[in-house]
Amino acid sequence: MTAAASTALVSEAPHTDTAPVIRDSRPLRLITCGSVDDGKSTLIGRLLWDTKAVKEDQAASLKRDSGSQNDLGLPDFALLLDGLQAEREQGITIDVAYRYFATDRRSFIVADTPGHEQYTRNMATGASTADLAVLLVDARAGLLEQTRRHATIASLMGIKQFVLAVNKFDLVSYDKAVFDQISTEFKALALTLGVRQVTAIPMSALKGENVVYSARAVIPWYEGPTLVETLELATLRSGQSTGFRLPVQRVSRPGESFRGYQGTVAGGAVKPGDSVAILPSGQVANVKQIVTFDLVRNAAVAGDAITLVLDRQVDVARGDMIVSLDAQPQTGLAFDAQLVALQPDGIVPGKRYWLKAGSRRQRVQVQPVQQLDLKSGKWQAAEMLQMNAIGKVHLSFDETAIFDPYELNRGTGAFILIDPDTNNTVAGGMITAKRTELGGLNAHEGRVILSLPADLAEQLLATELLASRRDEVETRRVTTSAARQLLDDIDG
């Protein structure tokens, strides 16, 4: 296709109801994010328009509603996304809008998220299920604090593929130096977030340059892919690396002869005959049968809604988790986490919140430890987290909690905090680790219990300091599992 033909298609793409051929079984989920007025809704609208995802009646309505909003004779593509009346009146995005589009090679689900700081919680919601983030930057303004905030939240949510869309590039006269400066600055930020897969693209969402069609006619020095070409080559988020996980949502007892445990598989796979454990009780059973609404299954994998029948009577309740016997999640009373504060009151140290993870709801006390300085990119000590702050916290539970680290399993490593006084969701968080690990120090009634490998413990006891006070030291030889249980008991 020539550059001239490409330009013609950009300015007036035809619309058709013919469905493209879809080759991938699961759509790529992506999120557009960035600061206010960077062009997120316009970009997605342009994607829908140029991939022919806009039906004839929608196109006619769009042209009618757009009026004379720009000098190019083009519709206001943002109207395809801004569904709320307040959004259309103010020209901003408030809620998360999900849209589907497809090319001949792949299908996509895109989340358009708000750029305003007060709607950061909505952006975090969109990022929680995305495989890739498209971060828009106004070429005239460069990286802003909200840009950094959105990039940080996306990385915390486990997104490792970024597209840096340097938008409104026509307004800086397609200056290569501007593009190089912004892309270099963002890639340095991405490295601090642990993100190494970044594709930077100069574009104009309004004109459609480098969105679906190449803009080599006006940006001859750019030889990289368009946005759509990048999305077509992106990888889906890798499968969960944990064992089988079934958070129990309901116990089904339609009759005396049947007892099943219902939920959606949150990780791994299971088949009849597999041995499983019920947490937090630790009871063990074997899988007898896997039932869905219309048939008996030979296996179930992550994402399947199932009823699990066990081979023996065990005590299982809503909020429990049925897991692989040989690959269990972490249990305990104290965990480390990172979270985003979502309400004006922020996170109050020592306050007791409800923590909801899957079907399990528990009382938890939150102690802020550090807060991320978005300007410097460094973690700083913090006693309280204000609204929209990104922080590290200690979680202390009244009863045994069950988690996987978020990087291993989104479903069993994510949570929300609920204010018991208002029932508002005050934070969204991700588990990073269990606070007490084998080999840690634990204070208990004026003493410290040090759990070490046997050979290292013997060497330590032989030192001059401990040898002189040997009568004050109590030693126990226990198995690894027993040691872990001992430390859990101490935490409680």
N, C-alpha and C positions, 0 to 999 in steps of 0.2 A: 504494500500500500504506500503510495507517495505521500509526501508531507502535505501537499495541497489537498489530496483526498482526505487525509486525516483531519485537516482543519475544517473541511466541509462537514465531516461527520460530527465533529465536536459541536459545531454551532447548531445543527439541526438533526439530531439522531431520530430515526423513525421508530415507531412503537408498534408492537405486534403482540398478540396473545399466544404465539407459538412458544411452547415450552422448550428450553434447551435440553440437550442430553446431559444428564448428570451421571458422573462416573464414580465419585466418591460416596461411600455409604453414609458417612457422617459429615455434616456441614462443619466448616471451619467457623468457630465463634470468635469474633473480634470486637474490640471496643474502641471507640474514638474518644479521645480525651484531650485536655489542654485548657488553656485559660479562656476567659470570656472573649467572645467575638473573634476567635481565631479561625472560625469557619467550619466547625464540626458538622453542623446540620446541613450546610450547603454542600460539603464534600459527600456526605452520604446520599443526599438528594441527587447529586450529579452521578454517583455510582448507580443508583436505581434507574436514572434516566438513560444513561448510556449503555447499560446492560439490558435495557428493554424490559425492566421489571415494573414499569409504570403502564397501566392499562390505558386504553383510549379515553375512557370517561374520566380517569384520574388526570390525564394529561390536559384534557379540555378544561377541567375544573381548576387545575394549577395555573394555566394561562389566564383564566378569568380572574382568579383571586390575586394573581401577581400584579395586575395593572401595569403601570410603567415604573417599576421599581429600580431598573438599572438602565444604563445607556447602551447596552449591548443587544437589546431586544430579546433577552433570555428570560425564562420564568424565574421566580424566586424559589430555587430548589429547596430551601430550608422549610418551606411550607409542607413538603412531603413528610417531614418529621415532627414539626411542632403541632401536636394535636390538641393541647390544652388552649382554651381561650386566652388565658393569661400569657401563654407563650407567644401566641400570634400578636397580641396587643403590644407586648414589650420587646418582641424580637429576640427572645432568649429561650434557652432550653431549661426546663425545671425538672421534669420527670425523665426517667430512662425510657427511650423509645427503641423497640426492637423491630428490625426489618429483615426480610429475607430477599436475597437476590442470587443469581447464578450466572455462570458462564458455561461454555461448552465443556470445560474441564472440571468444574467444581461448583459446589453450592456453598452459600455463606449465610450466617446469621450475625447481623451487626447491631451493636448497642450504641445508640447516640446518648451520651451522658452530659449533664450540665457542667458548665465551666465556673459558675459562681461559687465562691468559697462556702456560702451557707448551704449549698447543696452537695457538699463533698460526700455525704453519706450515700447519695444516689449514685455517685461515680463509683464508690467502693462496691456497691451492689452489682453494678454492671461488670466490674473487673473480676468478681468472684467466680465467674463461670467462663471467662475468656481464655482462648488459646494464644491470642496475639493482641497487642495494643498499637493502635495508630495514634501517635501523639502529634497534634497539630501545633505549629508555631507560626505566628504572624511574622513574616520576613522583616517587617519594619521594626518590630519590638524585640525580637529575639526571645531567649528563655526568661520567663518570669517566675515569681515564687509559686504561683498556682501550677505552672508547668512542672516545676520540680516536685510539688506535692503530689500531683497525679502520677508522675513517673515513679515516685517512691511507693505510693499505694499499690500501683500495678505490680511492681516488683515484689512487694510484700505478699501480694495475692498469688505469687508464684508464676507470673507471666515472665517468660524469658526471651520472647521474640518481640522486638519493637520496630515499628516503621516511624521514622521522623519525617513528617510531612511539613516541609517548609512552604507554607501556603502564602497566597497573595504575592507570589514572586514577581508577577507582572508590575506590581507597584514599586519595586526596587529596580526596575529596568533590567531584570534577569541578570543581576550582578553576581558573577561567580564568587567574588570575594566575600559577599554577604553569606552565601550558601556555605562556603568553606568554614567561615568563622562559627556559624550556628551549629553546623554538624560536628565540628571538632569539639566545641564546648559541651554538646549533649553527649557525645560518645565518652568524654571524660566523666560526666555525671553517671552514665550508665555503668561504667566500670566500677564505680564506688558502690553501686547497687547490686553488683554481681551479674549484670546483664552484658553479654558479649555479642549478641546477635542483633545488630542494629543496621537497618537499611535506610539511608537518608535520601529523600526525593524532593527536588524543587518542583513546585506545582502551582497551578491556579485552579482551585476547586470550581470557581464560578465559570471560568472559560473551559474547564475540562482538560487543561493541559497536564499531561503525565498522570492523569487519573485512570481512564480506560485507554485513551489513545495517546500515542507518543507526541511530544512537543519539540521534536528536534528542529523543526522549522524556526522556532524562536529561541530554543536553548540548545544550540548545536554542540556545545562543549559537554553536555551531559549525555553519557553513553550507558547509563544504568537502566534498570527496568521501570516500567510504569507501576502504579500502585496495584492494579489488578494482577499484573504479571507476578509481582511480589507475593500477593495473597495466594495465587494459584500454586506457588511453590512452597508455601509455609507448611510446617508440620503440625499435626495435632498434638495436643498435650499428651505426654507419655502416660501410659497406664499406671495405675497405682502399684507401688512396690511393696505393699503390705499384704498380709494374708487375708482370708475371708473375714468380712465384717457385715453383720446384720443388726443394726439398731432396731430393737423391738418396738413397734408402734402400737401393736394390738395383740391380745391373746384371743384366739378364735375358739369358741366352744359351742358349735351348733348342736351338739348332742353329747351324750355320755361317752360315746366310743371315739370321739375325735377331739384332739387338742393340737392346735397349730399356732405358730408364732409368726406374725405378719410384719413385713417391713420391706424396705427397698435396699438391695445389696449395695453397700457403700465401699466395697473394695474386694479384690480377689475373686475367687470362684469356689463353688461347693458342688458336691454330687452325693447321691445316696451312698452310705457306707463311711463317709468321712467322719472322723472324730472331731468334736467341737467342745469348747468350754463356754460356760455362761458366766459373764462378768456382771457385777463384781463378786458374786458368790464363789466362783471357781469350780462349780459343779461340772462334771464331764458327762457327755452322752454321745451317741452316734446319730447321724442323719438317717432317718428311715425313709422319708419321702419329701419331694419338692413339688408343691402344688401351685398352679396359677389359676386365674379365674375360669379357664376353659379346659385345662389339661394337666396331666402329671408330667413333670419334666425330668430329664436325665441329668441335667446340670443347670446351674444358674451362675450368672456373672454380674459384675458391677453394673448397676442401673436397672436390673430386673426387680420388679415387684413380685414377691413370692410369699407363700405360706410354708414354713418349715415345720415338718413333723419329726419328732425325735423318737428314739427307740425305748425310752423309759420316762417315767414321771419325774420331772424336775420342777423346781420352783423358779418360774420365769415371769417377770412383770414388765409392763411398759417402762421404757427407759433403760432396761438391761441391754446388754450387747452379746450376741452369739458370735464367737470368733473361732478361727483356726486354732487347734490345740497346740500346734507347733510354731505358730507365728502370731503371738498375742500382742495387743496394744499395751501401752503403759498404764498402770493404775497407781494411784497414790492420793495424797492430800495436799500436795504442793506442786505447782507447775510454773514455769516461766512462759511468758507470752509477749507478743507485740500486738498493739491495738491502735485503732483510730477513734478518737473521741468525737461523738456526733451530736451532742446537745450543748446548749449554752452554759450549763453548769459544769461541764467537763467531767473529769473523774476525780472524785474526792477520796483522798487517802484514808484507808481504814473503814470506809463505808461498806456495808453489806449489800450486795446486789444479787439478783437472780442471774445465773449463767445458764443459757440454753444452748445445748449442742445436740443436734438431731432431735430425738424424742426425749432426751434427758434434761431435766431442769433441776439445778442445785443452788444452794446458798453459797456465796463465795465472798471473800474479803479481798480487795484489790489494793496493792501497795505500789504506786508508781516509783520507778527507779531512775529512768532516763527519758529524755525527750530529744527528738531529732531536730537539730537546727537546720532548716531547709536552705538557708543562705550559705552556710559553711559546709553542710553535708556531714557534720559531726554530731555525735551523741553527747548530750550534756546532762548532768545530774538534775533531777526534777522531783519535787515533792508532790506536785499536782499537775494534771494534764488539762489544759484548756480545750475549748471546742476546736475541732479539726487538727489537734495536735496528734502526732504519731509518736507513740511511746513504748518503752519496755516496762513490764510490770511483773510483780510476783502475785500469783493467785494462791489463796489458802482456802481449802474447802472444809466444810463440816463433815461430809461423808466422802467415801472413796470416789474419785473421779476416774474416767476412762478416756484416754486420748491417744492418738498417734501424732507425731510431729506433722505440722501442716505440709511441709515439703514432701512428705511421704504419702499423705492422704488428705485431700481437701475435705472430704466428707466427715472424717472423724478427727480433724485437726482444727476445725474452725468453730467459732462460737459467737454469740452476741451477749451483751450485758443489758439487763433490764432493770430500771429503777423501780423498786418495790412500791414506792410512794405514788408514782405517776403512771407506771406501766409503759413508760417511753423506752425505746431502745436507745441506750446512751453510748454504746460502743460496739464495734465489730472487731474481732480479734482472731489471732492465729497462734496456736501452741508452738513453741520453739523447742522446749525440752522439759523433762521432769526435773524438779529442783534438786531432789536428793538422788544421787547416783552412787553405786557401789564404789567405795574408795573415798567418800566424802567425810567431812567432819560434822558431827551432830551433837549439839549441846543437850543434856538431859539431866535435870535435877542437880545442877552443879558439877556434872561430870561431862566428859567428852568421849564418845565412842568412835574409835577409829577402825574402819573396816579395811583390811589390807590382805593381799595374798600371803599365804603362810610363810614362805621363805623371806619375804620382805619384813613381815612382822617379827620374825625371829631375829633378824639383823638389827631392827630398831630396838628390841628389848635388850639386846646385848650392849647397846651404847652405854657410856658411863653415866649419863644423866638418869636413864630409866633403871639401870642396874642398881643404883643406890636407893631407888624408891620402888623396888619390885613388889613389895608387899602392898602397895597402893594400886597396883595394876591388876585388873581382872582380864583374863584371856579366855576366849571361847573359840573352839574350832567347829565351824559350821559350813554347810554347803553354800554355794552361791545363792541358790533360791532362798534358803533359810536366812542368809544375811540380808538379802533384799527385803524380806518380810520383816526382819528385825528393824531395819531402817524405816520402813513404812510405819511400823507401830510407834516408833519414836516421833516421827513427824506428826502422828495423830495426838 
